[in-house]
Amino acid sequence: MMTKFYQHSLALAFAVDEINKNPKILPNLTLGFHISDSYYDARMTYYTTLDLFFRSQRFVPNYTCDTQKKIIAIIGGLSSEISYRVAEILSLYKVPQLPYGSFSPEEKGATHSPSFYRMAPNEAHQYTGIIQLLLHFEWTWVGLLAVDDDSGEHFLKTLEPLLSKNGICLALMGRIPNRSDWNTLGDFNDLLSKIYPPFMDSKARTLILYGESRTLVRLSLLMYLGDPGYKENASYRKVWIITAQVDFTLTGVQRHCDFQFFHGAISITIHANELQGFQTFLQILKPCYAQEDTFFKEFWEQAFDCSCPNPTASVDINEACTGEEKLESLPEPFFEMHITGHSYSIYNAIYAVAHALHAMHPSRSNLRATGDGKRFKCQDLQPWQVVPVSVCNDPCHPGYLKKKKEGEKFCCYNCTPCPEGKISNPKDMDDCINCPEDQYPSKDQNHCIPKTITFLSYEEPLGISLAFAAACCSLTTVLVLGTFIKHRDTPIVKANNRDLTYLLLISLLLCFLCSFLFLGKPRKETCFLRQSAFGVIFSLAISCMLSKTITVIVAFMATNPGSNMRKWVGKRLTNSVVISCAFMQVGVCMVWLRTSPPFPDFDMKTLSREIVAECNEGSVIMFYIVLSYMGLLSIISLTVAFLARKLPDSFNEAKFITFSMLIFCSVWVLFVPTYLSTKGKYMVAVEIFSILVSSAGLLICIFCPKCYVILFRPELNKREQLINRKH
C-alpha cells in the first residue's frame, strides 16, 4: 500500500464533511461516498467500476439489481490509463467522471467521453515549462527516462520535436518498465538494460523523468538490484527534472529506503492551497476504530509498522499499535501533513459536484418544481444531470475573444485578449467591440468607463499660472502707458510719434487681455471672438511697429537737403500704414466669422480617457490664413527695421524694433510645430504662452530703454541731449 496516497481519501472525506456541515450549499441533502481501490490494474478497475452499479453476483447490463447506492459522480483516477478505462464504462451510464491526475488529453482520445471533466491542468503545460527551464540553465544535452507504456510513448513523441525545435539535443532515451515482476533471469537483465544506459553518458548531466505515481519506487528498486552501491557512484549523479505525476512515495516494505539519490531534483507539482482545518482533521485520526473505513487499518499498520489489536487473537504487545502514534512524525515519503496537489484536486472535485447539485436545487426544500409544473424528489436525480455543461473548452471571459484553433472544429477555440481600445462583454464573443466615443475601455477590457471632460481651467496650476502672468503683463503695460501719458511733453516721448506710441501700448494691453478668452470652459461667445480678436489685435500691434520703422526712415530721408520726403512726414503716413495693414486682417476675420465661425465642441477622439472641451475653429484654412498674414506683416516689419538699424540714434528706434521683432518671429515660428504636436488643453496653453511671450518681447524691447531714461535718467530726456547724441 502506498501510505502517502491515503491522503487522497482523507481529502475526499474532509471535503464531504465540510459540505455536509455547511447549510448554505446543500440544505436537507447529505453527501456520501464510497472508496474503491484500482489496484493499479486496468482489468481490476473494470471490475470495481461495474461493482458500483450492480450488487448481485453477476453483472447484468441495463439492470440495477439489489443496489441501494445513488451514484452521482466518480472522482478518479490518478493515472491516465485508469481514468480512460473508467470513462469507457461511465459513458454508457452517463455518469460524470472528474479525474484528478495530470495527463495529456490527446492520449487515447481523452475527449471520447462527454462527461470527462479534468480537475488538474493537462501535462501539455509541463512541456513548455521543461523547455523554458532547459533554455534558462543552458542545458542543451539531456536525456529522457519515461515509463514504458502508452503514456510514456506519447510523452517522448511530443517532447522530442520540441527539444529539437529549441536547439536542445536529446542525448539518449530510456524506458522504465511498468511492471515489478519478472520470471526469468533474462527478463531481469532485459529490465536492467533499459535502466542503465542513460547513466553511462558523462556529458548528459540532466535527465528528464516522466512516469506515474510508482515510477521512482520501481526505478530505485531496479538500480539497487543492478548495483547495490549506486548511491555512492558519482557517474550516476544527475540533475533530475521530474514531471507532476511522479511522486516521492515509499511502500511499507521500503521503510529503510530514502530518496537521497534524487536530492536536489526539480519537480513540477500541481498547484495547491492549504485548507483551513485540514491538519486538525488529520491530527484527530485514531487507529483501528474506523470500522466503516476498511483502508484505515491497513494504512495505520503500514505507516507505523505496528498491528491493531484483535480481540480474538493474541498479539505481541511490542508490535501492537498504541493509538498514540502521530501522523506528523512520519517522513514525507510515507505521509504528508500538508495537502498535496492531487489531494487538493480531489477536494475541488467534491466541491464542483456539490455546487452542481446546489445549482439544480436552489431551494431549501428537498422538493422542487420542474418546468412543466410537476414536482420530483431529489432521489429522482440522474447522474447525467449533475454537470450539464458540455463544451470543447472553457468559455472566454469578458475581455477576451474567441480565436479558432487551426485544424480543429469550430467549437474548439483559444481565448485571446481584446485588442487595445476594445472590449468584450458578455462571455464567448466572436469579436471585440469599440466603446462609444464618450467612453473608454476598462483595464480588464470587459466594460466601458465614461470619459471625463477636460479643459484649461482657472482652478488648475497651469491655468492659474497663465492667468497670473497675463494679469501681471497687463498691469505692467498700463503702468508704462501711464508713464508715457504723464511725460507726454518730454522729448523722448514726442520723438517717435506720440500718438502711435499710445496706440502700440493699447494694442499690447489688448494682446495680454485676449489671452483670458482662451482660459476656462469654451463658450459660444469666447469661441466666436478669441481667434479673430487675437489676429486683429496682433496685426494692429505689428502695424504700429512697421509704421514706427517707416516713420524713422522717412524722417531721416527728409533731413537731406532738397528732399521731397518732407511732405510725407506726419500723421498721414503713419495712419495710412496702420489702417491699411490692420484693415486687411479685419476683412479676413469678417469673412471667417460670416462663413464658418468657430463654435464650442467636444473632441472625443484625441485622448483615450478624456473628452476635450474645445473651440472648433470652423475653418482651419481661415485660421491659418490669419496666422500667415500676421507672419507676413512680422517679416516685413523685421526686414524694414533691420535695414534701418544704422540710422542716427537720436531719432532711431529701429535697433530695438529689430530685436523685438526677431523675438516675436522666433516665438511664432516655434508655435506652429509645437501647437500641432500637442493635444487637448495643452494646445490652448501653448497658444496663450506664445501670446504672452511675443507681446512681452515687444513691450520690453521697445519701452524698457525709454522708461529707464524717463524715470531714472531725466537729465538725458532733453532736446539738446537727443540732438548731440551720436549713440
Sequence and secondary structure as in RCSB ss.txt:
>XXXX:A:sequence
MMTKFYQHSLALAFAVDEINKNPKILPNLTLGFHISDSYYDARMTYYTTLDLFFRSQRFVPNYTCDTQKKIIAII
GGLSSEISYRVAEILSLYKVPQLPYGSFSPEEKGATHSPSFYRMAPNEAHQYTGIIQLLLHFEWTWVGLLAVDDD
SGEHFLKTLEPLLSKNGICLALMGRIPNRSDWNTLGDFNDLLSKIYPPFMDSKARTLILYGESRTLVRLSLLMYL
GDPGYKENASYRKVWIITAQVDFTLTGVQRHCDFQFFHGAISITIHANELQGFQTFLQILKPCYAQEDTFFKEFW
EQAFDCSCPNPTASVDINEACTGEEKLESLPEPFFEMHITGHSYSIYNAIYAVAHALHAMHPSRSNLRATGDGKR
FKCQDLQPWQVVPVSVCNDPCHPGYLKKKKEGEKFCCYNCTPCPEGKISNPKDMDDCINCPEDQYPSKDQNHCIP
KTITFLSYEEPLGISLAFAAACCSLTTVLVLGTFIKHRDTPIVKANNRDLTYLLLISLLLCFLCSFLFLGKPRKE
TCFLRQSAFGVIFSLAISCMLSKTITVIVAFMATNPGSNMRKWVGKRLTNSVVISCAFMQVGVCMVWLRTSPPFP
DFDMKTLSREIVAECNEGSVIMFYIVLSYMGLLSIISLTVAFLARKLPDSFNEAKFITFSMLIFCSVWVLFVPTY
LSTKGKYMVAVEIFSILVSSAGLLICIFCPKCYVILFRPELNKREQLINRKH
>XXXX:A:secstr
  GGGHHHHHHHHHHHHHHHH TTTSTT          TT HHHHHHHHHHHH  SSS  TT   S       EE
  SSHHHHHHHHHHHHHHT  EE  S   TTTTTGGGSTTB  SS  THHHHHHHHHHHHHHT  EEEEEEEESH
HHHHHHHHHHHHHHHTT EEEEEEEEES S  SSHHHHHHHHHHHSHHHH SS  EEEEE  TTHHHHHHHHHHH
H TTGGG GGG  EEEE TT      GGGTT   GGGTT EE        TTHHHHHHT  TT  TT HHHHHHH
HHHHT B   TTS   GGGB  S   GGGS TTT  SS  HHHHHHHHHHHHHHHHHHHH  SSSSEEE TTS E
EEGGG  GGGS     SS    TTEEEEE TTS TT EEEEE  TTEE  SSSBSS EE  TTEEE TTSSSEEE
 EEE   SSSHHHHHHHHHHHHHHHHHHHHHHHHHHTTTSHHHHTT HHHHHHHHHHHHHHHHHGGGGSSS  HH
HHHHHHHHHHHHHHHHHHHHHHHHHHHHHHHHHTSTT SGGGG SHHHHHHHHHHHHHHHHHHHHHHHHHS  EE
EEE SSSSSEEEEEEE S HHHHHHHHHHHHHHHHHHHHHHHHTTTS GGG  HHHHHHHHHHHHHHHHHHHHHH
HH  THHHHHHHHHHHHHHHHHHHHHHHHHHHHHHHH GGG SHHHHHH   
